[in-house]
């Protein structure tokens, strides 16, 4: 995923703007304030899930890269305290 989109999907400001826009659309189309509040809560809950999934994916990808580097060093006979 493009780094620009990762930053947007994990941004609280982005999700607050999306939730605000959605709640204003609900109000503008004649929905009740209670409905707008529920829509906003659902969007923010979904945003939390998306941010968690993306964050965990990035952490897993970083760990895989670190583990691969250690495996290559082990194959070359380097130990943790040796320098190249």
Buried (B, 14 or more C-beta within 10 A) or exposed (E): EEEEEBEEBBEEEBBBEBBEEBBEEBBEEEBEEEBBEBBBEEBBEEBEEEBEEBEEEBEEEEEEEEEEEEEEBEEEEEEEEEEE
